[in-house]
């Protein structure tokens, strides 16, 4: 199975909606944060590539994502932080191939690894839109093989 990053993001959006009933948005250039909370953001950070064979026949790709939870209050942030961490750690996430269907998963799954959970306070107390946020640094590993 070939895993595409935009399908992973769509799959995560569907996963959070199904498991938590919370809106999840892909953060891109020009993205405007919603005015009502709670919501989740998904942002692509970087990827790293490790050659696994001398002939470059297979490469390990680790996609780094940052998932943000924008809570209603500090209690919501604390409770949901643990729930989201548990979901991302222990659940297999159904994979959607958006070229085939946006309503039915393929039957395949992927897993994530959380590398950090960071609550963030606003830089200025007057910036209430930045209150009650927590970010999850997440990795998704893929292996790409060259087909000769």
Order of alpha helices (4+ residues) and beta strands (2+ residues): alpha-beta-beta-beta-alpha-beta-beta-beta-beta
